[in-house]
Amino acid sequence: MLWVKAFHVIAMVTWFAGLFYLPRLYVYHAMTDDEPGNARFKIMERKLLFGIMTPSAVITIALGLWMLEAYAWAAYKGEMWLHIKLTLVLVLIGYHAWCWRLQKAFAEDRNTHGHVFYRWFNEFPVLILIAVVLLVYLRP
């Protein structure tokens, strides 16, 4: 089970790296006004979202469900920290889906947000990461 946990954490770190970087690309893309730059950001965003972030998210969730089913649910189902963590994971999946929607808007040249929106949008996964790590390691 330690191997499963290790690969869960590796996939989670990779997923979060993408969740931190994709909105940063959106910041710069929203500031771009030349066609070569626009095309370059579209490629980078697509490859990051579909080649790294989404597979990492799927692996993170699959391994997390495996651990949950194998031992975590039986051991911790009565503890509030686990329920909060799982709720935050669902929120993170929603954020990922929102990133997907924003990527599609950029790909179709119909982005409606400015770079300031994306700067704030970029901060949200940091809060989720801090909360999840504290919940898992401190188990308040």
Backbone as a printed PyTorch tensor [residue, N CA C, xyz], in Angstrom:
tensor([[[  0.8180,  -1.2000,   0.0000],
         [  0.0000,   0.0000,   0.0000],
         [  0.8610,   1.2620,   0.0000]],

        [[  2.0890,   1.1630,   0.5060],
         [  2.9670,   2.3350,   0.4910],
         [  3.2930,   2.7740,  -0.9370]],

        [[  3.3950,   1.8120,  -1.8620],
         [  3.6390,   2.1570,  -3.2670],
         [  2.4490,   2.9370,  -3.8350]],

        [[  1.2650,   2.5130,  -3.4900],
         [  0.0610,   3.2050,  -3.9590],
         [  0.0470,   4.6250,  -3.4140]],

        [[  0.3440,   4.7690,  -2.1300],
         [  0.3740,   6.0960,  -1.5110],
         [  1.4480,   6.9760,  -2.1580]],

        [[  2.6210,   6.3990,  -2.4050],
         [  3.7110,   7.1630,  -3.0190],
         [  3.3210,   7.6590,  -4.4130]],

        [[  2.7460,   6.7780,  -5.2260],
         [  2.3520,   7.2030,  -6.5730],
         [  1.1510,   8.1420,  -6.5450]],

        [[  0.3120,   8.0290,  -5.5290],
         [ -0.7890,   8.9830,  -5.3400],
         [ -0.2130,  10.3840,  -5.1030]],

        [[  0.7800,  10.4670,  -4.2340],
         [  1.4000,  11.7650,  -3.9290],
         [  2.1380,  12.3070,  -5.1490]],

        [[  2.8450,  11.4520,  -5.8790],
         [  3.5490,  11.8990,  -7.0900],
         [  2.5570,  12.4450,  -8.1120]],

        [[  1.4730,  11.7270,  -8.3300],
         [  0.4600,  12.1980,  -9.2820],
         [ -0.1750,  13.4920,  -8.8000]],

        [[ -0.4160,  13.6060,  -7.4860],
         [ -1.0100,  14.8170,  -6.9310],
         [ -0.0870,  16.0260,  -7.1170]],

        [[  1.2050,  15.8230,  -6.8860],
         [  2.1660,  16.9180,  -7.0760],
         [  2.1700,  17.3580,  -8.5430]],

        [[  2.1290,  16.4020,  -9.4480],
         [  2.1050,  16.7150, -10.8790],
         [  0.8160,  17.4500, -11.2430]],

        [[ -0.3020,  16.9980, -10.7050],
         [ -1.5870,  17.6550, -10.9570],
         [ -1.5480,  19.0950, -10.4600]],

        [[ -1.0530,  19.2960,  -9.2460],
         [ -0.9970,  20.6460,  -8.7050],
         [ -0.0250,  21.5310,  -9.4750]],

        [[  1.0730,  20.9720,  -9.9530],
         [  1.9930,  21.7720, -10.7700],
         [  1.2470,  22.3290, -11.9760]],

        [[  0.4400,  21.4900, -12.6040],
         [ -0.3720,  21.9530, -13.7300],
         [ -1.4270,  22.9550, -13.3130]],

        [[ -2.0620,  22.7170, -12.1640],
         [ -3.0870,  23.6470, -11.6790],
         [ -2.4960,  25.0090, -11.3260]],

        [[ -1.2310,  25.0270, -10.9430],
         [ -0.5630,  26.3040, -10.6850],
         [ -0.1230,  26.9820, -11.9790]],

        [[  0.3240,  26.1870, -12.9440],
         [  0.9160,  26.7590, -14.1520],
         [ -0.1180,  27.1370, -15.2180]],

        [[ -1.1620,  26.3420, -15.3950],
         [ -2.1390,  26.6480, -16.4470],
         [ -2.7880,  28.0180, -16.2610]],

        [[ -3.2850,  28.3520, -15.0680],
         [ -3.8440,  29.7060, -14.9130],
         [ -2.8010,  30.8080, -15.1120]],

        [[ -1.5330,  30.5140, -14.8130],
         [ -0.4710,  31.4970, -15.0740],
         [ -0.3240,  31.6950, -16.5830]],

        [[ -0.4400,  30.6130, -17.3500],
         [ -0.4400,  30.7520, -18.8090],
         [ -1.6260,  31.5970, -19.2590]],

        [[ -2.7730,  31.4250, -18.5990],
         [ -3.9460,  32.2330, -18.9420],
         [ -3.6830,  33.7160, -18.6920]],

        [[ -2.9510,  34.0260, -17.6280],
         [ -2.5850,  35.4310, -17.3490],
         [ -1.8490,  36.0020, -18.5490]],

        [[ -0.8250,  35.3140, -18.9890],
         [ -0.0010,  35.8040, -20.0930],
         [ -0.7630,  35.7660, -21.4200]],

        [[ -1.5880,  34.7450, -21.5990],
         [ -2.3730,  34.6400, -22.8280],
         [ -3.3580,  35.7980, -22.9230]],

        [[ -3.9750,  36.1570, -21.7950],
         [ -4.9330,  37.2710, -21.7960],
         [ -4.2530,  38.5970, -22.1260]],

        [[ -2.9590,  38.6750, -21.8990],
         [ -2.2060,  39.9000, -22.1920],
         [ -1.6330,  39.9070, -23.6060]],

        [[ -1.7290,  38.7980, -24.3190],
         [ -1.1500,  38.6680, -25.6540],
         [ -2.0760,  39.2630, -26.7050]],

        [[ -1.4840,  40.0340, -27.6090],
         [ -2.2930,  40.6250, -28.6750],
         [ -1.7560,  40.3110, -30.0720]],

        [[ -0.7540,  39.4400, -30.1610],
         [ -0.2280,  39.0680, -31.4820],
         [ -0.6050,  37.6220, -31.7850]],

        [[ -0.8150,  37.3280, -33.0500],
         [ -1.2720,  36.0020, -33.4570],
         [ -0.2680,  34.8880, -33.1700]],

        [[  1.0380,  35.0750, -33.4260],
         [  1.9750,  33.9900, -33.0840],
         [  1.9720,  33.6640, -31.5900]],

        [[  1.8900,  34.6880, -30.7490],
         [  1.8120,  34.4560, -29.3060],
         [  0.5300,  33.7480, -28.9240]],

        [[ -0.5720,  34.1720, -29.5080],
         [ -1.8680,  33.5510, -29.2620],
         [ -1.8250,  32.0600, -29.6230]],

        [[ -1.2750,  31.7470, -30.7740],
         [ -1.1870,  30.3590, -31.2300],
         [ -0.2780,  29.5400, -30.3090]],

        [[  0.8280,  30.1320, -29.8780],
         [  1.7680,  29.4390, -28.9910],
         [  1.1080,  29.1010, -27.6510]],

        [[  0.3770,  30.0670, -27.0790],
         [ -0.2930,  29.8030, -25.8040],
         [ -1.3680,  28.7340, -25.9480]],

        [[ -2.0720,  28.7210, -27.0470],
         [ -3.0960,  27.6950, -27.2670],
         [ -2.4860,  26.2950, -27.2400]],

        [[ -1.3460,  26.1420, -27.8660],
         [ -0.6590,  24.8410, -27.8920],
         [ -0.1870,  24.4650, -26.4870]],

        [[  0.4430,  25.4090, -25.8030],
         [  0.9600,  25.1360, -24.4640],
         [ -0.1750,  24.7560, -23.5080]],

        [[ -1.2670,  25.4950, -23.5640],
         [ -2.3990,  25.2280, -22.6730],
         [ -3.0170,  23.8630, -22.9570]],

        [[ -3.1920,  23.5570, -24.2240],
         [ -3.7800,  22.2630, -24.5910],
         [ -2.9000,  21.1060, -24.1320]],

        [[ -1.5990,  21.2030, -24.3960],
         [ -0.6910,  20.1180, -24.0150],
         [ -0.6130,  19.9540, -22.4940]],

        [[ -0.5910,  21.0650, -21.7750],
         [ -0.5350,  20.9860, -20.3230],
         [ -1.8170,  20.3730, -19.7650]],

        [[ -2.9580,  20.8340, -20.2470],
         [ -4.2380,  20.3490, -19.7250],
         [ -4.4730,  18.8800, -20.0440]],

        [[ -4.2860,  18.5160, -21.3020],
         [ -4.6380,  17.1570, -21.7260],
         [ -3.4840,  16.1620, -21.6250]],

        [[ -2.2580,  16.6450, -21.6830],
         [ -1.1160,  15.7390, -21.6390],
         [ -0.5510,  15.5060, -20.2570]],

        [[ -0.7720,  16.4520, -19.3410],
         [ -0.1850,  16.3400, -18.0060],
         [ -1.2500,  16.4270, -16.9090]],

        [[ -2.0040,  17.5140, -16.8970],
         [ -2.9370,  17.7510, -15.7920],
         [ -4.0330,  16.6980, -15.6790]],

        [[ -4.7370,  16.4560, -16.7670],
         [ -5.8730,  15.5330, -16.7000],
         [ -5.4280,  14.1020, -16.4050]],

        [[ -4.3890,  13.5820, -17.0750],
         [ -3.9300,  12.2400, -16.6860],
         [ -3.4810,  12.1800, -15.2160]],

        [[ -2.8080,  13.2210, -14.7430],
         [ -2.3790,  13.2550, -13.3410],
         [ -3.5740,  13.2870, -12.4010]],

        [[ -4.5910,  14.0480, -12.7720],
         [ -5.8010,  14.1030, -11.9510],
         [ -6.4680,  12.7360, -11.8890]],

        [[ -6.5650,  12.0740, -13.0240],
         [ -7.1950,  10.7510, -13.0720],
         [ -6.4190,   9.7560, -12.2100]],

        [[ -5.1060,   9.7730, -12.3150],
         [ -4.2820,   8.8630, -11.5140],
         [ -4.4060,   9.1910, -10.0290]],

        [[ -4.3590,  10.4770,  -9.6870],
         [ -4.5090,  10.8940,  -8.2910],
         [ -5.8270,  10.4000,  -7.7140]],

        [[ -6.8980,  10.6200,  -8.4510],
         [ -8.2230,  10.2370,  -7.9730],
         [ -8.3580,   8.7170,  -7.8960]],

        [[ -7.8810,   8.0160,  -8.9170],
         [ -7.9820,   6.5490,  -8.9210],
         [ -7.2150,   5.9350,  -7.7530]],

        [[ -5.9930,   6.3880,  -7.5350],
         [ -5.2020,   5.8460,  -6.4270],
         [ -5.7930,   6.2580,  -5.0810]],

        [[ -6.3250,   7.4730,  -5.0060],
         [ -6.9830,   7.9110,  -3.7760],
         [ -8.1980,   7.0600,  -3.4550]],

        [[ -8.9830,   6.7470,  -4.4830],
         [-10.1430,   5.8720,  -4.2740],
         [ -9.7090,   4.4700,  -3.8650]],

        [[ -8.6200,   3.9930,  -4.4520],
         [ -8.0790,   2.6800,  -4.0960],
         [ -7.7220,   2.6550,  -2.6000]],

        [[ -6.9910,   3.6930,  -2.1530],
         [ -6.6130,   3.7440,  -0.7370],
         [ -7.8330,   3.9170,   0.1590]],

        [[ -8.7680,   4.7020,  -0.2870],
         [ -9.9890,   4.9210,   0.4890],
         [-10.7350,   3.6120,   0.6900]],

        [[-10.8570,   2.8650,  -0.3920],
         [-11.5770,   1.5890,  -0.3440],
         [-10.7840,   0.5440,   0.4440]],

        [[ -9.4690,   0.5300,   0.2680],
         [ -8.6430,  -0.5080,   0.8760],
         [ -8.5200,  -0.3630,   2.3910]],

        [[ -8.3840,   0.8650,   2.8740],
         [ -8.2130,   0.9970,   4.3250],
         [ -8.6790,   2.3120,   4.9190]],

        [[ -8.6150,   3.3820,   4.1920],
         [ -8.8660,   4.6930,   4.7910],
         [-10.3080,   4.8700,   5.2370]],

        [[-11.2560,   4.3990,   4.4420],
         [-12.6550,   4.6070,   4.8070],
         [-12.9840,   3.8580,   6.1030]],

        [[-12.5600,   2.6160,   6.1860],
         [-12.8390,   1.8290,   7.3910],
         [-12.1710,   2.4510,   8.6230]],

        [[-10.9740,   2.9650,   8.4400],
         [-10.2100,   3.5050,   9.5670],
         [-10.6650,   4.8980,   9.9880]],

        [[-11.0920,   5.7230,   9.0080],
         [-11.3170,   7.1360,   9.3040],
         [-12.7140,   7.6520,   8.9590]],

        [[-13.6480,   6.7840,   8.6010],
         [-14.9500,   7.2540,   8.1190],
         [-15.6970,   8.1240,   9.1200]],

        [[-15.4220,   7.9710,  10.3780],
         [-16.0950,   8.7750,  11.3970],
         [-15.3990,  10.0810,  11.7160]],

        [[-14.2720,  10.3240,  11.0630],
         [-13.5040,  11.5360,  11.3780],
         [-13.7840,  12.6420,  10.3660]],

        [[-14.0380,  13.8300,  10.8900],
         [-14.4430,  14.9610,  10.0610],
         [-13.3620,  15.3760,   9.0600]],

        [[-12.0760,  15.2580,   9.4300],
         [-11.0140,  15.7050,   8.5330],
         [-11.0860,  14.9930,   7.1880]],

        [[-11.4280,  13.7020,   7.1890],
         [-11.5010,  12.9590,   5.9320],
         [-12.6430,  13.4760,   5.0630]],

        [[-13.7650,  13.7710,   5.6770],
         [-14.9140,  14.2790,   4.9140],
         [-14.6140,  15.6610,   4.3310]],

        [[-13.9260,  16.4960,   5.0970],
         [-13.5400,  17.8180,   4.5930],
         [-12.5560,  17.6670,   3.4430]],

        [[-11.5790,  16.7680,   3.6120],
         [-10.5840,  16.5420,   2.5470],
         [-11.2570,  16.0770,   1.2660]],

        [[-12.1680,  15.1210,   1.3780],
         [-12.8560,  14.6190,   0.1900],
         [-13.7080,  15.7070,  -0.4620]],

        [[-14.3030,  16.5610,   0.3430],
         [-15.0660,  17.6940,  -0.1980],
         [-14.1380,  18.6480,  -0.9470]],

        [[-12.9720,  18.9100,  -0.3870],
         [-12.0030,  19.7830,  -1.0620],
         [-11.5090,  19.1620,  -2.3690]],

        [[-11.3680,  17.8440,  -2.4070],
         [-10.9870,  17.1740,  -3.6540],
         [-12.0750,  17.3810,  -4.7070]],

        [[-13.3310,  17.2920,  -4.2980],
         [-14.4350,  17.5590,  -5.2400],
         [-14.4010,  19.0020,  -5.7360]],

        [[-14.0920,  19.9340,  -4.8480],
         [-13.9540,  21.3420,  -5.2520],
         [-12.8150,  21.4780,  -6.2520]],

        [[-11.7190,  20.7830,  -5.9990],
         [-10.5660,  20.8260,  -6.9050],
         [-10.9080,  20.2390,  -8.2690]],

        [[-11.6990,  19.1940,  -8.2980],
         [-12.1530,  18.6370,  -9.5760],
         [-12.9950,  19.6640, -10.3200]],

        [[-13.8260,  20.3920,  -9.5930],
         [-14.6010,  21.4730, -10.2090],
         [-13.7160,  22.5680, -10.7630]],

        [[-12.6640,  22.9160, -10.0270],
         [-11.7030,  23.9240, -10.4940],
         [-11.0050,  23.4350, -11.7670]],

        [[-10.6430,  22.1750, -11.7800],
         [-10.0170,  21.5820, -12.9660],
         [-10.9720,  21.6900, -14.1650]],

        [[-12.2400,  21.3720, -13.9400],
         [-13.2350,  21.4680, -15.0140],
         [-13.3760,  22.9120, -15.4880]],

        [[-13.3000,  23.8570, -14.5610],
         [-13.3700,  25.2740, -14.9280],
         [-12.1500,  25.6420, -15.7760]],

        [[-10.9720,  25.1380, -15.4200],
         [ -9.7670,  25.3660, -16.2360],
         [ -9.9770,  24.8250, -17.6430]],

        [[-10.6030,  23.6700, -17.7350],
         [-10.8850,  23.0350, -19.0220],
         [-11.7870,  23.9570, -19.8480]],

        [[-12.8160,  24.4960, -19.2080],
         [-13.7420,  25.4000, -19.8970],
         [-13.0340,  26.6760, -20.3690]],

        [[-12.1610,  27.2030, -19.5340],
         [-11.4110,  28.4080, -19.9030],
         [-10.4430,  28.1240, -21.0490]],

        [[ -9.8280,  26.9480, -21.0270],
         [ -8.9180,  26.5680, -22.1180],
         [ -9.6830,  26.4990, -23.4280]],

        [[-10.8800,  25.9540, -23.3760],
         [-11.7010,  25.8570, -24.5790],
         [-12.0490,  27.2560, -25.1050]],

        [[-12.3650,  28.1700, -24.2050],
         [-12.6720,  29.5490, -24.6070],
         [-11.4590,  30.1910, -25.2760]],

        [[-10.2730,  30.0160, -24.7010],
         [ -9.0630,  30.5520, -25.3350],
         [ -8.8310,  29.9030, -26.6950]],

        [[ -9.0200,  28.5940, -26.7760],
         [ -8.7910,  27.8680, -28.0350],
         [ -9.7200,  28.3690, -29.1330]],

        [[-10.9240,  28.8050, -28.7500],
         [-11.9070,  29.2940, -29.7160],
         [-11.9080,  30.8160, -29.8360]],

        [[-10.8880,  31.4640, -29.2680],
         [-10.7410,  32.9320, -29.3120],
         [-11.9700,  33.6640, -28.7690]],

        [[-12.5160,  33.1480, -27.6820],
         [-13.6630,  33.8140, -27.0730],
         [-13.4770,  34.0410, -25.5770]],

        [[-12.2320,  34.2270, -25.1510],
         [-11.9510,  34.5550, -23.7570],
         [-12.5790,  35.9040, -23.4100]],

        [[-13.2200,  35.9740, -22.2540],
         [-13.8700,  37.2240, -21.8390],
         [-13.2400,  37.8200, -20.5840]],

        [[-12.2030,  37.1910, -20.0480],
         [-11.5840,  37.6660, -18.8130],
         [-10.2420,  38.3180, -19.0990]],

        [[ -9.8920,  39.2740, -18.2630],
         [ -8.5980,  39.9360, -18.3620],
         [ -7.5580,  39.2550, -17.4950]],

        [[ -6.3360,  39.7380, -17.6030],
         [ -5.2330,  39.1150, -16.8730],
         [ -5.3910,  39.2350, -15.3580]],

        [[ -6.0500,  40.2720, -14.8740],
         [ -6.2300,  40.4260, -13.4230],
         [ -7.1220,  39.3130, -12.8760]],

        [[ -8.1820,  38.9650, -13.5990],
         [ -9.0420,  37.8450, -13.1940],
         [ -8.2160,  36.5730, -13.0600]],

        [[ -7.3720,  36.3040, -14.0370],
         [ -6.5810,  35.0740, -14.0130],
         [ -5.5220,  35.0880, -12.9180]],

        [[ -5.0390,  36.2590, -12.5600],
         [ -4.0880,  36.3440, -11.4490],
         [ -4.7550,  35.8970, -10.1430]],

        [[ -5.9870,  36.3100,  -9.9250],
         [ -6.7250,  35.8770,  -8.7350],
         [ -7.1350,  34.4090,  -8.8530]],

        [[ -7.5730,  34.0340, -10.0340],
         [ -7.9810,  32.6460, -10.2910],
         [ -6.8260,  31.6900, -10.0000]],

        [[ -5.6220,  32.1260, -10.2860],
         [ -4.4190,  31.3240, -10.1110],
         [ -4.1240,  31.0120,  -8.6430]],

        [[ -4.6370,  31.7980,  -7.7200],
         [ -4.3190,  31.6160,  -6.3060],
         [ -5.1620,  30.5390,  -5.6260]],

        [[ -6.3090,  30.2060,  -6.1880],
         [ -7.2450,  29.3060,  -5.5290],
         [ -6.6740,  27.9230,  -5.1960]],

        [[ -5.9940,  27.2460,  -6.1340],
         [ -5.4930,  25.9040,  -5.7880],
         [ -4.4650,  25.9110,  -4.6580]],

        [[ -3.7930,  27.0350,  -4.4230],
         [ -2.8480,  27.1220,  -3.3090],
         [ -3.5920,  26.9190,  -1.9890]],

        [[ -4.7510,  27.5530,  -1.8760],
         [ -5.5450,  27.4280,  -0.6550],
         [ -6.0110,  25.9910,  -0.4430]],

        [[ -6.4280,  25.3470,  -1.5240],
         [ -6.8700,  23.9560,  -1.4330],
         [ -5.6950,  23.0530,  -1.0180]],

        [[ -4.5380,  23.2730,  -1.6250],
         [ -3.3700,  22.4540,  -1.3000],
         [ -3.0000,  22.5820,   0.1730]],

        [[ -2.9540,  23.8020,   0.6710],
         [ -2.6130,  24.0230,   2.0790],
         [ -3.6120,  23.3040,   2.9810]],

        [[ -4.8850,  23.4710,   2.6890],
         [ -5.9180,  22.8500,   3.5210],
         [ -5.8220,  21.3230,   3.4990]],

        [[ -5.6550,  20.7430,   2.3110],
         [ -5.6050,  19.2790,   2.2010],
         [ -4.3770,  18.7160,   2.9180]],

        [[ -3.2350,  19.3290,   2.7250],
         [ -2.0190,  18.8300,   3.3760],
         [ -2.1550,  18.9250,   4.8950]],

        [[ -2.6760,  20.0370,   5.3920],
         [ -2.8580,  20.1700,   6.8370],
         [ -3.8530,  19.1430,   7.3730]],

        [[ -4.9230,  18.9240,   6.6380],
         [ -5.9150,  17.9360,   7.0640],
         [ -5.3320,  16.5240,   7.1220]],

        [[ -4.5790,  16.1630,   6.1000],
         [ -4.0340,  14.7970,   6.0190],
         [ -2.9570,  14.5630,   7.0830]],

        [[ -2.0960,  15.5380,   7.2880],
         [ -0.9850,  15.3120,   8.2020],
         [ -1.3020,  15.6310,   9.6620]],

        [[ -2.1920,  16.5880,   9.9050],
         [ -2.5210,  16.9280,  11.2880],
         [ -3.7530,  16.1960,  11.8010]],

        [[ -4.6350,  15.8290,  10.8820],
         [ -5.8800,  15.1140,  11.2180],
         [ -6.5820,  15.7280,  12.4200]],

        [[ -6.9280,  17.0050,  12.2850],
         [ -7.5300,  17.7050,  13.4490],
         [ -8.8870,  17.1260,  13.8270]]])
